Amino acid sequence: MGGTSSKLPKDLLSEYQELTFLTKQEILMAHKIFSELQDRENGPYSSRVSMEKIHTLPELKSNPFRKRICHVFSTSDMKDGSLSFEDFLDLLSAFSDSATLEIKSHYAFRIFDFDDDGTLDARDLEKLVNSLTGETDDTRLTGEEMRQLISNILEESDIDKDGTVNLSEFQHVISRSPDFVSSFKIVL
């Protein structure tokens, strides 16, 4: 399939460069990878790649947020986490070294907002912690440890004291984390 993948037209390549934080080489590499993941050979513009196939990429395979990442970047009407080529470019752009702190923190917030309600509440924070620590008996926090950790997170982050963390509060916390930008990335 790799040798038969369609070539990316120059006008689209230029447009993608203008609309993303990706270089020409990164877009061409993304096109090659996406084409190899496709079931059909009729070009990346008309078909989608399933979330399961996206998860086979080494860059996502061990990421505990891989399902959320696909759901956040997917524009599928089916809400199945499948990605079009442009969805895939958006994902790679947000995780690129060149993306701004504002873009990275916006997408991180959306990925961590498990119920998609626009805030990080105690349930979102618990899922976030469990995703990071693993959900095995050896790594799972006790109920009391989890309550204390969530309480500490909200104490530190919830500026308006409404019991949730909104996007601006999240971005305020992230702005004080110097290694966030360098760690929030996917390199092809």
N, C-alpha and C positions, 0 to 999 in steps of 0.2 A: 504493500500500500504506500510506503514511503516514497517510492520513485514515481508513483502515479498521481501524487497530490497536486492539486491545481496551484498555479503560480499566483501570487498576490498582485493584483494590478497596481501600477505605480501611483495612480490617483488615490486609491484607497490607502495605500501605504503612507502617503503624505498626509492624508486626512487623519489617520490613526495616530501619526506622530504629533499632529497638532492637538488632538483631543486627549492624549494620555501623557504620562510621565516616562514613556518607554522610548528607547532609541530605535532606529531603523533595524539594527541587528536583533534587538530583543523582540520586535514585532515579527520579523521573519522567523525567528526561532519559535515563537509562540504559534505562528501559523503552521510551521512544520509539525510541532508536537500535537496541535489540535487536529490537524489533518490525519495524523497517525491514529488518533483516538476515535475518529469518526467511523460509523458503520457504512455510510454511503460515500461515494466518490464524486458527488455532484457539488463540491465546493463547500467551504465553511460558512457561507452567508445564508444558506437555506436550511441547514440542519443543526441539530443540537447534539451534545454529548451528554450521556447520562451521568448523574452524580457518582454512580458506582465506578464508571470508567475514569472520571476525574480523580477519584480517590486512589487510583492505581499509580498516579504520578508520585515519584519519590518525594517531591517537595511537600506533598499533602498526606501521604500514606500514614505517617505517625503523628500528624497534628491532631490533638484532641478536639479541635474545633472544626474539623474538616466538613462535617455536615452543615454546621451553621454558616461556614464560609460559603459553601455552595448555595444555600438558601438565600443568603443576603445578596449575593451577586447575580442570582438567577432571575431572568425576566420571564420565565415560563408561565403561561397562563395556568398550567397544570399544577403549579406550586410543588414540582417534583425535584427541584434542585438542579435540573439539567441546565447546561450552559450553551449559549450560542457563542460563536467566535468573539463577538463584541463583548459579551458578558465575561468571557475568559480574559480578554484584554483589560477590561475594567478591573478585574480581580488582580491581575498581574501589575497593573498600573498603581493601584492602591498599596500594594505590598512592595513596590519598587523602592530602591534607595533614593530616587529623586522625588518621591511623593512628599508633600509637606506634612508637618506635624498635625495640622488641622484635618487634612484628608485622612491620614492614618488613624487619628483618634476618633473621627466620625465613624469609620468602618469598624474599628475595634468595639466601639460602643454598640453599634448595631449587631455585631456578632455576639456580644455578651448579653444583649437584650433578648433572652430566649423566648419570651412570650410576645415580642414585637409590640409592646405597648408604649414605647418611647421613654421608659424609665428602667433603671436597675433597682428592683426591689429585693427583699430578702430571698425570695425563691430564685431569682436570677443569680444572685450572689452565691447561693448555695450550689446551684448547678455549675457556676463558674469555678468555684473551689473544687468541687468533685471532679470536674473535667481536668483540672490541673494536677490534682493529687492522685487521681485514679479512684475507681469505686470498688476496690477490693477490700476485704475485711482488714487486711494489713495496713492499708493506706487511708481508709475512710476515717474522718474525724468523728469523735463521739458527738452526740447531740449538744452537749454542753460546750465542747470545743467549737463547734460550728456556730452556735449562738453567740459566743464570745467574739469569735473572729468577725462575724457579720456586724455585730455591735461596734467593734473597733473600726471596721471599714466605713460604716455609716457615720460614726463620730468624726472621723477624719475627712470624709468626702461630702456629706450631706449638709451643705452650707445653709440651705433654707429650713433645715430640720423638719422636712415633711415625711421622713421615713423612706425616701428613695433617692437615688442619684440620677439627676437629669444629665443631658448631654453637656451643658456648659459646666456643671460641677465636675463631671468626668474629665472634660478637657482641662479644667483647672488643675486637677490632680496629676494628669498626664504631663502637663507642662513642667511640673516639678520632678519628673522622672527622666533624667538625662539619657538613660539607655533605651527608652521606649522606641524611639525612631529607628535605632540600629537593630533592635531585636524584632520589630514588626515588619518582617520582610520575607519574600520568597524569591529565590534566585534560580533561574532556569539553567 
